[in-house]
């Protein structure tokens, strides 16, 4: 299994040129890890597929405007008597404004034709025009509009989901870095205390220290060794959680070797230099351009399209149909239209109570109001988040400065205590106490750095959701 892991890791290295080799370990950089997530994570690919589906829905809706050609040929014969023989070819063309054009050629002959049938070949050109319902808006136009708005709505949604995935990945990476740095801190502390134990044992051999001092140092060392083991377990757990975001080019899950270590550190994170400009950029953003708000904006357009369509159902259905005829091998006589070789019809349908139409229209209006409430809530939610994370970033940055100064002071106290101990004016107990305080302060600083980075990342990916060039004005 270990060899398999190394092979898979080598594949990722080749594809991304991502990992830099150390002496005995492989190092994973922050940018390279995010590239793996963005390119190979199944959720990221799924979001891309969802956008493709929405784009194909537009083509599907356009299909309602496709011309339709049809043809049929038939005959009927009984006891040697030819009832009829007929050939019919027709082309129908729907247009944007609900008008339908059609043209056909019909040839019929036989000994048992209906009185309304025209023997021989007959050309026909016709038009169907809605005069009330479906004139200004109809289902075909509504479906196409809704598909277009649906694409923008889907892109906005997938933008938010993709950025959330990247945010989760970043948080996991920096949590992994934090656990590694805590483990390294504990390892350095254990190394220092092992050296102190060896020195104490030597001074005991020379009769300069009491045996109880060795016990004191050993007790401190064992306490730090336990903390080191706990830190190592947490680092291993963080590595396992990191692996959930790591996939190969073939979208196979990758189980990394636990010898992988981060190539970045919390103290070198770019957020310390970039947070001021990020805060300034967010100040100039319009909350309406955030992808999460755009999702509701496009949904509002879809609901408005549905309302317009339902409004048409309140109108009577009044359709006018006109057909011009011309017999084969006869001279065409077009004008006047209502003098010869024509057929027209006027069809009227009026639901007497309109209960279904009125209910559908009210439902459509209520859905628009609901969506507006959702939009208002989302705007307030985003505004609150930006303010909260902004305050966190500023506050954690100030706390880091204080914590750094605190560590300097604790280190000075420890150094002074060691000097006093060397002069016989202090004890190992006091040194251990100073060292514990220093270790706690250093761990606290690492925690603060992680909190600062996480809050910064929240703002960074909120800002990324404003970068939505797919939004088009209508």
Secondary structure, 3 states (H helix, E strand, C coil): CHHHHHHHHHHHHHHHCCEEECCCCEEECHHHHHHHHHHHCHHHHHHHHHHHHHHHHHHHHHHHHCCEEEEEEEEEEECCEEEEEEEEEEEEEECCCCCEEEEEEEEEECCCCCCCCCCEEEEEEEEEEECCCCCCCCHHHHHHHHHHHHHHHHHHHHHHHHHHHHHHHHHHHHHHHHHHHHHHHHHHHHHHHHHHHHHHHHHHHCCCCCHHHHHHHHHHHHHHHHHHHHHHHHHHHHHHHHHCCCECCCCCECCCCCCCEECCCHHHCCHHHHHHHHHHHHHCCCHHHCHHHHHHHHHHHHHHHHHHHHHHCCCCEEEEEEEEEEECCCCCCCCCCCCCCEEEEEEEECCCCCHHHHHHHHHHHHHHHHHHHHHHHHHHHHHHHHHHHHHHHHHHHHHHHHHHHHHHHHHHHHHHHHHHHHCCCCCHHHHHHHHHHHHHHHHHHHHHHHHHHHHHHHHHHHHHCCCCCCCCCC
